[in-house]
Amino acid sequence: MPGAVRAPLIFLLAALFEIGGGYLVWRALREDAGPLVGAAGLLVVAGLPLTLALLDAPFFGRAYAAYGGVFVVASLALGWLIDRVRPDSFDVAGGAVILAGVALIYFAPRASG
């Protein structure tokens, strides 16, 4: 699978692990969902670094910086789905700017390092 297709899929999977696990911990601590839900959330969050390690990126910092942008946009999307809070025009514009930054950080051709 080409990197231009594979990397975004890995970023999205990592976001699901981080946001999904974080949501379970949130529910356990703030909505009294119980300690088992919180423990499950911690286990789910562990999928984040395991997933990002699958990236074909030479540098940890660059890979995680690019993922951070995907996390922001995925958080807005999942917030819409879970909390029913629709992103407004500023959220959408900010997300577009962030995704442009992700593309520059992760996919820009570089002479070295």
N, C-alpha and C positions, 0 to 999 in steps of 0.2 A: 504494500500500500504506500503510495507516495507520501512524503512528509507533509505536504500541504494539506492532505486529507487526514493523515494519521494524527498529527499534533493537535488539531482542534478537537478531535474525538477524545483523545487522552485528556485534554484540558476539561472538556465537559464531564467526563467520567469522574475526574478528580473533584470537580465542583460539586457533583452529586454526593460524593462521599463526605466532603467537608460540610456542605450546607445541610445535607440530610442528617448527618451525625450531630451537628450543632443544633439543629432543630429538635432532635430527640432530647438532648441535654437541656435545652431551653424549656421544653415541656416538662421535664422531670423537676427542674428547679423552680420554675415560675408558674406552672399550671398543675402542680401536684400529680404528675403522671406516674410517679413512683420511681424507686431506685433502679428497678430492672430496665426501665425505659432509658434512664440516664446511662446505665452501664452499656446498654446496646448502642447508644449514641457514641460513647467513647470508642467502642470497637469499630463502628462504622467510620469514624474520623480517621482511624488508623489506615484506612484505604488510601488516604490522600498521598502520603509520601511514597507508598508502594506503587501507586499509579503514575505519579510524576517521574519516578525512576525509570519508567518505560520510554520516556522521551529521548529522541535522538538529538540531544543538546550537549554541546561540549562544556558548558558552564552552568553550575548550579544556580547562581544568582540571576542569570539571564532567563533561565527556564522558569524560576519561581516568580520573577518580576512579570513575565508575560502571563503566567497563570493568574497572578493577582488581578489583572485586568479582566480576565474571563470570569473570575470569582465575583467581581463587582456586578457585571452584567447578569450573570446567572442568579445572583442574589435578588436583583430587581425582578427578574422573570419568575423566580420561585415565590417571591413575596406576593406577586400578583396572583399566582396560582393558590398559595396557601392562605394568605391573609386577605385576599381580594382587594389589595391596594394597587390600583392600576398605575403604572409609571406615567408621570406627566411629561410634558414636552421637554422639560429640563433634564429629567432622568434619561429620556431617549437620546437627546443631544449629547449628554455627558457620556452615555454608553457608547455612542458612535465614536466620540473622540477617544475614549479608552480603547476600543477595539482597533482603531487606527494605530494607537500606540503599541498595542500587543503585536500587530503585524510588523511594525517597524522593529521592535525589539527582537522578535523571534525569527522573522523571515528575511530581514534585510541581508543582502549579500555583503560579506566582509572579506577583506584581504587576508586577515588572520585574527584569531582570538577575538 
